[in-house]
Amino acid sequence: MTPPLAHAGHVLIELPIYLGPVVLLVVWFKLNDWRERRKRERE
């Protein structure tokens, strides 16, 4: 008897749900850091 193989369809749907907020936070912090460095360079 062969075990059933799972497909990646459920991963493609769940991955953005769980990793989306994490990615958005990382992008937000990087953008904020970039803006602060530019602001300090102008002063």
PDB file of N, H, CA, C and O in Angstrom:
ATOM      1  N   MET A   1       0.846  -1.174   0.000  1.00  0.00           N
ATOM      2  CA  MET A   1       0.000   0.000   0.000  1.00  0.00           C
ATOM      3  C   MET A   1       0.899   1.247   0.000  1.00  0.00           C
ATOM      4  O   MET A   1       1.813   1.357   0.817  1.00  0.00           O
ATOM      5  N   THR A   2       0.635   2.178  -0.915  1.00  0.00           N
ATOM      6  H   THR A   2      -0.107   2.090  -1.579  1.00  0.00           H
ATOM      7  CA  THR A   2       1.434   3.402  -0.997  1.00  0.00           C
ATOM      8  C   THR A   2       0.749   4.516  -0.208  1.00  0.00           C
ATOM      9  O   THR A   2      -0.473   4.656  -0.259  1.00  0.00           O
ATOM     10  N   PRO A   3       1.531   5.301   0.516  1.00  0.00           N
ATOM     11  CA  PRO A   3       0.923   6.406   1.267  1.00  0.00           C
ATOM     12  C   PRO A   3       0.489   7.514   0.318  1.00  0.00           C
ATOM     13  O   PRO A   3       1.144   7.749  -0.697  1.00  0.00           O
ATOM     14  N   PRO A   4      -0.599   8.191   0.632  1.00  0.00           N
ATOM     15  CA  PRO A   4      -1.038   9.286  -0.242  1.00  0.00           C
ATOM     16  C   PRO A   4      -0.049  10.450  -0.177  1.00  0.00           C
ATOM     17  O   PRO A   4       0.441  10.807   0.894  1.00  0.00           O
ATOM     18  N   LEU A   5       0.229  11.022  -1.318  1.00  0.00           N
ATOM     19  H   LEU A   5      -0.168  10.731  -2.188  1.00  0.00           H
ATOM     20  CA  LEU A   5       1.140  12.158  -1.397  1.00  0.00           C
ATOM     21  C   LEU A   5       0.325  13.447  -1.402  1.00  0.00           C
ATOM     22  O   LEU A   5      -0.641  13.590  -2.152  1.00  0.00           O
ATOM     23  N   ALA A   6       0.733  14.369  -0.555  1.00  0.00           N
ATOM     24  H   ALA A   6       1.517  14.252   0.054  1.00  0.00           H
ATOM     25  CA  ALA A   6       0.030  15.645  -0.477  1.00  0.00           C
ATOM     26  C   ALA A   6       0.482  16.550  -1.617  1.00  0.00           C
ATOM     27  O   ALA A   6       1.621  16.457  -2.075  1.00  0.00           O
ATOM     28  N   HIS A   7      -0.382  17.399  -2.062  1.00  0.00           N
ATOM     29  H   HIS A   7      -1.308  17.475  -1.690  1.00  0.00           H
ATOM     30  CA  HIS A   7      -0.025  18.349  -3.115  1.00  0.00           C
ATOM     31  C   HIS A   7       0.306  19.699  -2.484  1.00  0.00           C
ATOM     32  O   HIS A   7      -0.002  19.928  -1.314  1.00  0.00           O
ATOM     33  N   ALA A   8       0.913  20.569  -3.231  1.00  0.00           N
ATOM     34  H   ALA A   8       1.163  20.383  -4.181  1.00  0.00           H
ATOM     35  CA  ALA A   8       1.371  21.856  -2.699  1.00  0.00           C
ATOM     36  C   ALA A   8       0.299  22.934  -2.783  1.00  0.00           C
ATOM     37  O   ALA A   8       0.570  24.087  -2.447  1.00  0.00           O
ATOM     38  N   GLY A   9      -0.895  22.599  -3.214  1.00  0.00           N
ATOM     39  H   GLY A   9      -1.116  21.662  -3.487  1.00  0.00           H
ATOM     40  CA  GLY A   9      -1.951  23.598  -3.356  1.00  0.00           C
ATOM     41  C   GLY A   9      -2.319  24.262  -2.055  1.00  0.00           C
ATOM     42  O   GLY A   9      -2.522  25.475  -2.010  1.00  0.00           O
ATOM     43  N   HIS A  10      -2.409  23.478  -0.986  1.00  0.00           N
ATOM     44  H   HIS A  10      -2.244  22.492  -1.023  1.00  0.00           H
ATOM     45  CA  HIS A  10      -2.763  24.080   0.299  1.00  0.00           C
ATOM     46  C   HIS A  10      -1.642  24.955   0.827  1.00  0.00           C
ATOM     47  O   HIS A  10      -1.908  25.923   1.540  1.00  0.00           O
ATOM     48  N   VAL A  11      -0.407  24.648   0.503  1.00  0.00           N
ATOM     49  H   VAL A  11      -0.190  23.861  -0.076  1.00  0.00           H
ATOM     50  CA  VAL A  11       0.726  25.455   0.955  1.00  0.00           C
ATOM     51  C   VAL A  11       0.706  26.805   0.259  1.00  0.00           C
ATOM     52  O   VAL A  11       0.994  27.826   0.884  1.00  0.00           O
ATOM     53  N   LEU A  12       0.374  26.826  -1.016  1.00  0.00           N
ATOM     54  H   LEU A  12       0.141  25.997  -1.524  1.00  0.00           H
ATOM     55  CA  LEU A  12       0.352  28.085  -1.760  1.00  0.00           C
ATOM     56  C   LEU A  12      -0.723  29.040  -1.240  1.00  0.00           C
ATOM     57  O   LEU A  12      -0.612  30.255  -1.404  1.00  0.00           O
ATOM     58  N   ILE A  13      -1.750  28.494  -0.623  1.00  0.00           N
ATOM     59  H   ILE A  13      -1.840  27.507  -0.490  1.00  0.00           H
ATOM     60  CA  ILE A  13      -2.811  29.340  -0.073  1.00  0.00           C
ATOM     61  C   ILE A  13      -2.471  29.761   1.359  1.00  0.00           C
ATOM     62  O   ILE A  13      -2.683  30.914   1.734  1.00  0.00           O
ATOM     63  N   GLU A  14      -1.944  28.827   2.160  1.00  0.00           N
ATOM     64  H   GLU A  14      -1.772  27.890   1.856  1.00  0.00           H
ATOM     65  CA  GLU A  14      -1.673  29.129   3.560  1.00  0.00           C
ATOM     66  C   GLU A  14      -0.391  29.928   3.762  1.00  0.00           C
ATOM     67  O   GLU A  14      -0.287  30.669   4.740  1.00  0.00           O
ATOM     68  N   LEU A  15       0.563  29.805   2.888  1.00  0.00           N
ATOM     69  H   LEU A  15       0.478  29.203   2.094  1.00  0.00           H
ATOM     70  CA  LEU A  15       1.837  30.492   3.057  1.00  0.00           C
ATOM     71  C   LEU A  15       1.681  32.006   3.120  1.00  0.00           C
ATOM     72  O   LEU A  15       2.241  32.618   4.030  1.00  0.00           O
ATOM     73  N   PRO A  16       0.950  32.647   2.203  1.00  0.00           N
ATOM     74  CA  PRO A  16       0.775  34.104   2.318  1.00  0.00           C
ATOM     75  C   PRO A  16      -0.016  34.511   3.561  1.00  0.00           C
ATOM     76  O   PRO A  16       0.177  35.605   4.090  1.00  0.00           O
ATOM     77  N   ILE A  17      -0.901  33.637   4.025  1.00  0.00           N
ATOM     78  H   ILE A  17      -1.058  32.748   3.595  1.00  0.00           H
ATOM     79  CA  ILE A  17      -1.703  33.976   5.200  1.00  0.00           C
ATOM     80  C   ILE A  17      -0.816  34.052   6.434  1.00  0.00           C
ATOM     81  O   ILE A  17      -0.962  34.963   7.248  1.00  0.00           O
ATOM     82  N   TYR A  18       0.098  33.104   6.578  1.00  0.00           N
ATOM     83  H   TYR A  18       0.217  32.364   5.917  1.00  0.00           H
ATOM     84  CA  TYR A  18       0.933  33.065   7.769  1.00  0.00           C
ATOM     85  C   TYR A  18       2.209  33.887   7.626  1.00  0.00           C
ATOM     86  O   TYR A  18       2.655  34.497   8.599  1.00  0.00           O
ATOM     87  N   LEU A  19       2.800  33.917   6.449  1.00  0.00           N
ATOM     88  H   LEU A  19       2.439  33.421   5.659  1.00  0.00           H
ATOM     89  CA  LEU A  19       4.043  34.651   6.266  1.00  0.00           C
ATOM     90  C   LEU A  19       3.822  36.081   5.793  1.00  0.00           C
ATOM     91  O   LEU A  19       4.738  36.899   5.873  1.00  0.00           O
ATOM     92  N   GLY A  20       2.645  36.397   5.307  1.00  0.00           N
ATOM     93  H   GLY A  20       1.901  35.732   5.242  1.00  0.00           H
ATOM     94  CA  GLY A  20       2.358  37.741   4.824  1.00  0.00           C
ATOM     95  C   GLY A  20       2.598  38.821   5.864  1.00  0.00           C
ATOM     96  O   GLY A  20       3.308  39.785   5.581  1.00  0.00           O
ATOM     97  N   PRO A  21       2.029  38.695   7.062  1.00  0.00           N
ATOM     98  CA  PRO A  21       2.271  39.719   8.080  1.00  0.00           C
ATOM     99  C   PRO A  21       3.741  39.827   8.480  1.00  0.00           C
ATOM    100  O   PRO A  21       4.231  40.923   8.751  1.00  0.00           O
ATOM    101  N   VAL A  22       4.437  38.710   8.517  1.00  0.00           N
ATOM    102  H   VAL A  22       4.039  37.819   8.296  1.00  0.00           H
ATOM    103  CA  VAL A  22       5.862  38.740   8.871  1.00  0.00           C
ATOM    104  C   VAL A  22       6.650  39.493   7.808  1.00  0.00           C
ATOM    105  O   VAL A  22       7.501  40.321   8.133  1.00  0.00           O
ATOM    106  N   VAL A  23       6.371  39.211   6.545  1.00  0.00           N
ATOM    107  H   VAL A  23       5.679  38.538   6.281  1.00  0.00           H
ATOM    108  CA  VAL A  23       7.061  39.890   5.457  1.00  0.00           C
ATOM    109  C   VAL A  23       6.738  41.385   5.473  1.00  0.00           C
ATOM    110  O   VAL A  23       7.625  42.213   5.262  1.00  0.00           O
ATOM    111  N   LEU A  24       5.498  41.728   5.716  1.00  0.00           N
ATOM    112  H   LEU A  24       4.777  41.056   5.887  1.00  0.00           H
ATOM    113  CA  LEU A  24       5.117  43.137   5.771  1.00  0.00           C
ATOM    114  C   LEU A  24       5.831  43.868   6.905  1.00  0.00           C
ATOM    115  O   LEU A  24       6.254  45.011   6.729  1.00  0.00           O
ATOM    116  N   LEU A  25       5.969  43.232   8.061  1.00  0.00           N
ATOM    117  H   LEU A  25       5.625  42.304   8.204  1.00  0.00           H
ATOM    118  CA  LEU A  25       6.684  43.867   9.161  1.00  0.00           C
ATOM    119  C   LEU A  25       8.157  44.069   8.840  1.00  0.00           C
ATOM    120  O   LEU A  25       8.723  45.116   9.152  1.00  0.00           O
ATOM    121  N   VAL A  26       8.777  43.081   8.224  1.00  0.00           N
ATOM    122  H   VAL A  26       8.317  42.230   7.971  1.00  0.00           H
ATOM    123  CA  VAL A  26      10.190  43.208   7.859  1.00  0.00           C
ATOM    124  C   VAL A  26      10.376  44.335   6.856  1.00  0.00           C
ATOM    125  O   VAL A  26      11.301  45.137   6.986  1.00  0.00           O
ATOM    126  N   VAL A  27       9.503  44.402   5.856  1.00  0.00           N
ATOM    127  H   VAL A  27       8.752  43.750   5.751  1.00  0.00           H
ATOM    128  CA  VAL A  27       9.589  45.478   4.861  1.00  0.00           C
ATOM    129  C   VAL A  27       9.356  46.823   5.522  1.00  0.00           C
ATOM    130  O   VAL A  27      10.045  47.791   5.200  1.00  0.00           O
ATOM    131  N   TRP A  28       8.403  46.908   6.440  1.00  0.00           N
ATOM    132  H   TRP A  28       7.843  46.122   6.702  1.00  0.00           H
ATOM    133  CA  TRP A  28       8.118  48.162   7.132  1.00  0.00           C
ATOM    134  C   TRP A  28       9.333  48.630   7.927  1.00  0.00           C
ATOM    135  O   TRP A  28       9.690  49.806   7.869  1.00  0.00           O
ATOM    136  N   PHE A  29       9.974  47.725   8.672  1.00  0.00           N
ATOM    137  H   PHE A  29       9.684  46.769   8.720  1.00  0.00           H
ATOM    138  CA  PHE A  29      11.141  48.106   9.473  1.00  0.00           C
ATOM    139  C   PHE A  29      12.312  48.512   8.591  1.00  0.00           C
ATOM    140  O   PHE A  29      13.021  49.466   8.911  1.00  0.00           O
ATOM    141  N   LYS A  30      12.525  47.808   7.495  1.00  0.00           N
ATOM    142  H   LYS A  30      11.949  47.033   7.235  1.00  0.00           H
ATOM    143  CA  LYS A  30      13.614  48.177   6.583  1.00  0.00           C
ATOM    144  C   LYS A  30      13.353  49.540   5.947  1.00  0.00           C
ATOM    145  O   LYS A  30      14.265  50.358   5.833  1.00  0.00           O
ATOM    146  N   LEU A  31      12.119  49.784   5.538  1.00  0.00           N
ATOM    147  H   LEU A  31      11.378  49.119   5.631  1.00  0.00           H
ATOM    148  CA  LEU A  31      11.770  51.068   4.944  1.00  0.00           C
ATOM    149  C   LEU A  31      11.929  52.195   5.950  1.00  0.00           C
ATOM    150  O   LEU A  31      12.435  53.264   5.610  1.00  0.00           O
ATOM    151  N   ASN A  32      11.506  51.968   7.177  1.00  0.00           N
ATOM    152  H   ASN A  32      11.095  51.100   7.454  1.00  0.00           H
ATOM    153  CA  ASN A  32      11.621  52.975   8.212  1.00  0.00           C
ATOM    154  C   ASN A  32      13.093  53.258   8.518  1.00  0.00           C
ATOM    155  O   ASN A  32      13.476  54.413   8.702  1.00  0.00           O
ATOM    156  N   ASP A  33      13.908  52.224   8.572  1.00  0.00           N
ATOM    157  H   ASP A  33      13.597  51.286   8.423  1.00  0.00           H
ATOM    158  CA  ASP A  33      15.341  52.400   8.810  1.00  0.00           C
ATOM    159  C   ASP A  33      15.984  53.186   7.675  1.00  0.00           C
ATOM    160  O   ASP A  33      16.816  54.058   7.924  1.00  0.00           O
ATOM    161  N   TRP A  34      15.611  52.892   6.439  1.00  0.00           N
ATOM    162  H   TRP A  34      14.934  52.183   6.238  1.00  0.00           H
ATOM    163  CA  TRP A  34      16.147  53.592   5.270  1.00  0.00           C
ATOM    164  C   TRP A  34      15.760  55.074   5.315  1.00  0.00           C
ATOM    165  O   TRP A  34      16.583  55.944   5.032  1.00  0.00           O
ATOM    166  N   ARG A  35      14.506  55.351   5.672  1.00  0.00           N
ATOM    167  H   ARG A  35      13.838  54.644   5.902  1.00  0.00           H
ATOM    168  CA  ARG A  35      14.046  56.741   5.755  1.00  0.00           C
ATOM    169  C   ARG A  35      14.779  57.499   6.856  1.00  0.00           C
ATOM    170  O   ARG A  35      15.134  58.663   6.670  1.00  0.00           O
ATOM    171  N   GLU A  36      15.008  56.861   7.992  1.00  0.00           N
ATOM    172  H   GLU A  36      14.719  55.916   8.143  1.00  0.00           H
ATOM    173  CA  GLU A  36      15.726  57.513   9.091  1.00  0.00           C
ATOM    174  C   GLU A  36      17.171  57.815   8.703  1.00  0.00           C
ATOM    175  O   GLU A  36      17.688  58.880   9.040  1.00  0.00           O
ATOM    176  N   ARG A  37      17.829  56.895   8.002  1.00  0.00           N
ATOM    177  H   ARG A  37      17.409  56.030   7.728  1.00  0.00           H
ATOM    178  CA  ARG A  37      19.215  57.142   7.577  1.00  0.00           C
ATOM    179  C   ARG A  37      19.276  58.307   6.598  1.00  0.00           C
ATOM    180  O   ARG A  37      20.175  59.143   6.688  1.00  0.00           O
ATOM    181  N   ARG A  38      18.332  58.371   5.664  1.00  0.00           N
ATOM    182  H   ARG A  38      17.602  57.692   5.590  1.00  0.00           H
ATOM    183  CA  ARG A  38      18.307  59.485   4.711  1.00  0.00           C
ATOM    184  C   ARG A  38      18.061  60.812   5.429  1.00  0.00           C
ATOM    185  O   ARG A  38      18.646  61.837   5.079  1.00  0.00           O
ATOM    186  N   LYS A  39      17.187  60.778   6.437  1.00  0.00           N
ATOM    187  H   LYS A  39      16.712  59.945   6.721  1.00  0.00           H
ATOM    188  CA  LYS A  39      16.890  61.984   7.194  1.00  0.00           C
ATOM    189  C   LYS A  39      18.124  62.459   7.956  1.00  0.00           C
ATOM    190  O   LYS A  39      18.396  63.659   8.002  1.00  0.00           O
ATOM    191  N   ARG A  40      18.870  61.535   8.552  1.00  0.00           N
ATOM    192  H   ARG A  40      18.649  60.560   8.514  1.00  0.00           H
ATOM    193  CA  ARG A  40      20.092  61.898   9.272  1.00  0.00           C
ATOM    194  C   ARG A  40      21.174  62.414   8.322  1.00  0.00           C
ATOM    195  O   ARG A  40      21.936  63.313   8.679  1.00  0.00           O
ATOM    196  N   GLU A  41      21.244  61.855   7.127  1.00  0.00           N
ATOM    197  H   GLU A  41      20.626  61.125   6.836  1.00  0.00           H
ATOM    198  CA  GLU A  41      22.254  62.319   6.151  1.00  0.00           C
ATOM    199  C   GLU A  41      21.972  63.736   5.682  1.00  0.00           C
ATOM    200  O   GLU A  41      22.901  64.492   5.399  1.00  0.00           O
ATOM    201  N   ARG A  42      20.705  64.103   5.597  1.00  0.00           N
ATOM    202  H   ARG A  42      19.950  63.489   5.826  1.00  0.00           H
ATOM    203  CA  ARG A  42      20.352  65.453   5.148  1.00  0.00           C
ATOM    204  C   ARG A  42      20.640  66.502   6.210  1.00  0.00           C
ATOM    205  O   ARG A  42      20.849  67.669   5.881  1.00  0.00           O
ATOM    206  N   GLU A  43      20.654  66.112   7.464  1.00  0.00           N
ATOM    207  H   GLU A  43      20.484  65.164   7.732  1.00  0.00           H
ATOM    208  CA  GLU A  43      20.856  67.092   8.549  1.00  0.00           C
ATOM    209  C   GLU A  43      22.291  67.444   8.742  1.00  0.00           C
ATOM    210  O   GLU A  43      22.618  68.251   9.612  1.00  0.00           O
TER     211      GLU A  43
END
